[in-house]
Amino acid sequence: MTHPRLVAQARLETPLGPMTAAASAEGLAGLWFDGQAHHPGPLVVPTQPGHRWLKAADLALARYFSGDADPLRDLPLDLHGTPFQRAVWRALRALPRGHASTYAAIAGQAGSPAAVRAAGAAIGRNPVSVLVPCHRVLGASGALTGYAGGLDRKRALLRLEDVALPGAAAPRQSEGSP
């Protein structure tokens, strides 16, 4: 579901491939890797790489990929989704860089501990890859599970953030994670 109030878009280059960024008047509303699941396809809004939210996202992503602590945290977002999806995305935003969580923990933090599958669906529909860090969610066993941008990108993002991957030491779990 694409945000109904998009006003601008831009193409952003990252070390993990190009992304399409979209903004509303209130903040960043979309950020998708090329070929990502649930990518909205061509957007019918002007291309404006100088738009304030798109420029801010480009600069923050450059700092993120250079290893800065968490330059993405302060970007204003305008996310369009159901109340439960937005609760899941808020829970994801609370995950600090370098930490991982589980689908069950995110469902609980979103207020519906029994809704693990629904939380997984909301995580998969995250409209702003990397900024809402859905890549920080692992299976209950610590295994990598699906990522709309592809498991290779998920692995790369977790490595960039120094999250231990399966087969290495156990990942650092966020508080409240099983």
Steps between C-alpha positions, in 0.01 A plus 500: 500500500661823383470814707213715368672838552838464330643826364852409384730211418871447436740222414765442766821303451615276786774238536221237491343628182277783384190598693189701424414751770163673527384784720180664612488855633543360853800268453650203326221263396680232298843351446533186288792310350463419132339158466381498860180313584207739539677770297217723376640525148517828310370790708292774343663790686769748394865402522655753737833383648534839672176458698588550867392154622658320205826692535501433876444128437783488245743669743390283794537179295852605393591555866337168598696302240818679615447358849352797690318388814140558396449799269168355380319528832410869473362505148133598499284222364144509370401134485171385352359176637250344736521584871657158568757544220595842639535349851733232360704761313529710821628189682756447225615863524567442871754225420846651542770455241705189569213311665256246366155389609247232411160506334339397830668780692395758239139372509504542880647849478230589248238401757394163354728223628293226331512673161844374397397422140326838465811670637706310242269621224526861626878469516502374141288798390732754661493792254837647598773237482802557721343804676243278669751224572305187411835340412564480878227238547611137515316174543449368853809279461710797388487388136475745216152496356341680209585858412315691228831635370657152488697297753836616362406859579370399844832327574695805378294741713540284811876470441525878456329537837723234665210266573629145541353277230394133525802277511691767692444614856139550608350835391452768759131496579306814583342521841174309503614253236475131589 
